[in-house]
Amino acid sequence: MKKYISGLALITLIISACSVSKNIEMPKPDLPIVFRNAAVQTTSDSSSIADIPWKQFFTDPALQKLIDSAIVKNYDMLLAVKNIEASQLLLNQVKWDYVPEISLNVTANSTRPSDNSLTGLSLTQYNIGKKHIEDYSANISLSWEADIWGKIRNQQKSALAAYLQTNEAKKLIQTNIVASVAQAYYNLLMLDAQLGIAQKNVKLNDSTLQIIRLQYNAGQVSSLAVQQAEAQRLTALQLVPQFEQSIAIQENALRILTGAIPNSVARGASLGELIIPENVKTGIPATLISHRPDVRSAELQLNIANAQVGISKASMYPALRITANGGINSFKASNWFNVPASLFGVVAGSVIQPLLDHKELSTKYHVAQVEREKVVLEFRQSVLNAVGEVSDALVSIEKLQSQQQIAASRVSTLQKATGNANLLFRNGMANYLEVITAQSNVLQSELELAAIKRNELNAVSALYCALGGGWQ
């Protein structure tokens, strides 16, 4: 028996040196030397804002508290953690595939054969004295399939890559959550600023309306002037409940994002107090592959595809199985545990080669190869999309900075014009239409400037996310 098992083991070791499937290397995607619209930097400088932990990148204490809550309580994050736990269990399980299957069997049965059957005639011939056959058995069986073609090895590779993918998925969710919370917070600060602008403009309109009413009572202007001034005041006044509504809805959405019941949200700095960095480091495009969780996940998917090709290929080849069975057996209950007389043992080896289903297995193998080629394309696409997102964020930051400078100059000019118009109007050197027009223009300009400031902050957070920051 020892020689038999040793011979099978030797054959297994010799054949296991063969490889039925070759893994393809991770393709090198086409990457630019630098990102479009990126600030001038040396190509050897690979540092970027993605290397900065999110708590150092978003310094507003109120925003940090919201992000902390979202990372811990957001339901997408909680689901990602559960996916990691399930994947960890599968990874631990596949490690046991090399261990033989062992089972304990205890059976006791009694059979009454027909008297005219061969078994029944044999009972009569041997004068056993019974018309039924008893059998009592207790045994341990062992079954083991040699991993000749690397099927189990590839299953372990696939399970490991799947486990790592769940970790990358968690990183990706955290990156998106950090950016989403930051952008929602910035939108809330913009709405606060716009509400303040609307309320300030209402007070300005009230002052203008009072003067026009005095002039109307003095017969200096017609009722049309009063009506137009009142209409301008109501236009500004209508914005107040609109912004209050938007603020409440944004607060609710932000609280839900952080895994909390809808309620008010504490603020830190105001929109005007937040500083937008002038130059942000993007690093070199090659660092995207290591920083972006979605690109890393696509890279790991190729490992899974490689493993699946190996598994499907191995299924087409012979499988070497070794089985062993041993225990005690007796046809009388009284002799069941009569040792060593009741002891028995069986060792067998078999080679199984699929025949009729070989075409199906071959088709699965070719399909796995096609799937692997698709994964390569998906990886290249993920890298291309990542480069595009970074470039979009960079051009947004650059052009929004230009817009902000222009809008700030326009607001400054219109504020001076409004002041001059009010002064001239009080001294009878300008009519009410000039004052109303100036106030309407400054209102819209200030609202637009607040929106541009919010868009700038969002663009910076989008760049941080696009570069793969936020999961550190």
Beta strands, then each sheet from edge to edge (+ up, - down):
strand 1: 101-111
strand 2: 133-145
strand 3: 319-330
strand 4: 343-352
sheet 1: 1+ 2- 3+ 4-
end
